[in-house]
Amino acid sequence: MAIKKTQLYTHLWEAANALRGGMDASSYKDYVLTILFVKYVTDRYKDPTFRRHSTNLNIFSQINT
């Protein structure tokens, strides 16, 4: 049985409201922004281009001895 987009959005919204409970929206945004930041960082780390460039950031390899 396929679920419609509107049903999915409604269900997700109701779940978010249930998890939030009586929390103020200004406090809730801190958690959401943190989760979005962690998602962004993990997506960037999985990107092969980012990993190739991040290996060049080793400062110890740039020191002339």
GROMACS elastic network, one bead per residue, 0.5 to 0.9 nm:
[ bonds ]
;  ai    aj funct       b0    kb
    3     6     6  0.84440   500
    3     7     6  0.65603   500
    3     8     6  0.67486   500
    4     7     6  0.52470   500
    4     8     6  0.62909   500
    4     9     6  0.87321   500
    5     8     6  0.50210   500
    5     9     6  0.61198   500
    5    10     6  0.84977   500
    6     9     6  0.51165   500
    6    10     6  0.60565   500
    6    11     6  0.85079   500
    7    10     6  0.50940   500
    7    11     6  0.60759   500
    7    12     6  0.85560   500
    8    11     6  0.51173   500
    8    12     6  0.60930   500
    8    13     6  0.85042   500
    9    12     6  0.51071   500
    9    13     6  0.60207   500
    9    14     6  0.85365   500
   10    13     6  0.51283   500
   10    14     6  0.61625   500
   10    15     6  0.85858   500
   11    14     6  0.51516   500
   11    15     6  0.61511   500
   11    16     6  0.86439   500
   12    15     6  0.50248   500
   12    16     6  0.61531   500
   12    17     6  0.86122   500
   13    16     6  0.51030   500
   13    17     6  0.62212   500
   13    18     6  0.86336   500
   14    17     6  0.50722   500
   14    18     6  0.61651   500
   14    19     6  0.86657   500
   15    18     6  0.50341   500
   15    19     6  0.61839   500
   15    20     6  0.85244   500
   16    19     6  0.51186   500
   16    20     6  0.60159   500
   16    21     6  0.85324   500
   17    20     6  0.50788   500
   17    21     6  0.61150   500
   17    22     6  0.88150   500
   18    21     6  0.52761   500
   18    22     6  0.88764   500
   19    22     6  0.89952   500
   20    23     6  0.55950   500
   20    24     6  0.82596   500
   20    25     6  0.85223   500
   20    28     6  0.70179   500
   21    24     6  0.87342   500
   23    26     6  0.83928   500
   23    27     6  0.67191   500
   23    28     6  0.65527   500
   24    27     6  0.54418   500
   24    28     6  0.63110   500
   24    29     6  0.89341   500
   25    29     6  0.62348   500
   25    30     6  0.89878   500
   26    29     6  0.54988   500
   26    30     6  0.71438   500
   27    30     6  0.55502   500
   27    31     6  0.73011   500
   28    31     6  0.55214   500
   28    32     6  0.65380   500
   28    33     6  0.88095   500
   29    33     6  0.59249   500
   29    34     6  0.83895   500
   30    33     6  0.52762   500
   30    34     6  0.61641   500
   30    35     6  0.87009   500
   31    34     6  0.51312   500
   31    35     6  0.62554   500
   31    36     6  0.86634   500
   32    35     6  0.51522   500
   32    36     6  0.61882   500
   32    37     6  0.86100   500
   33    36     6  0.50158   500
   33    37     6  0.60888   500
   33    38     6  0.86359   500
   34    37     6  0.50700   500
   34    38     6  0.62376   500
   34    39     6  0.85812   500
   35    38     6  0.51656   500
   35    39     6  0.61486   500
   35    40     6  0.86149   500
   36    39     6  0.50154   500
   36    40     6  0.61392   500
   36    41     6  0.86851   500
   37    40     6  0.50395   500
   37    41     6  0.62295   500
   37    42     6  0.86572   500
   38    41     6  0.51502   500
   38    42     6  0.61751   500
   38    43     6  0.85400   500
   39    42     6  0.52532   500
   39    43     6  0.60917   500
   39    44     6  0.85522   500
   40    43     6  0.51619   500
   40    44     6  0.61191   500
   40    45     6  0.85873   500
   41    44     6  0.50976   500
   41    45     6  0.61066   500
   41    46     6  0.86591   500
   42    45     6  0.50308   500
   42    46     6  0.62212   500
   42    47     6  0.87565   500
   43    46     6  0.51992   500
   43    47     6  0.64817   500
   44    47     6  0.51904   500
   44    48     6  0.84972   500
   44    49     6  0.87506   500
   44    50     6  0.63596   500
   44    51     6  0.82445   500
   45    48     6  0.75718   500
   45    49     6  0.88785   500
   45    50     6  0.62652   500
   45    51     6  0.61806   500
   46    49     6  0.87538   500
   46    50     6  0.77097   500
   46    51     6  0.73736   500
   47    50     6  0.54320   500
   47    51     6  0.64953   500
   47    52     6  0.88392   500
   48    51     6  0.50854   500
   48    52     6  0.60931   500
   48    53     6  0.86799   500
   49    52     6  0.52021   500
   49    53     6  0.63658   500
   49    54     6  0.85805   500
   50    53     6  0.52578   500
   50    54     6  0.59506   500
   50    55     6  0.87333   500
   51    54     6  0.50249   500
   51    55     6  0.63819   500
   52    55     6  0.56573   500
   52    56     6  0.72738   500
   53    56     6  0.53886   500
   53    57     6  0.71684   500
   54    57     6  0.53137   500
   54    58     6  0.78920   500
   55    58     6  0.62455   500
   56    59     6  0.81557   500
   56    61     6  0.84871   500
   57    60     6  0.88394   500
   57    61     6  0.86192   500
   57    62     6  0.89124   500
   58    61     6  0.58208   500
   58    62     6  0.73266   500
   59    62     6  0.53506   500
   59    63     6  0.69332   500
   60    63     6  0.54983   500
   60    64     6  0.88770   500
   61    64     6  0.81034   500
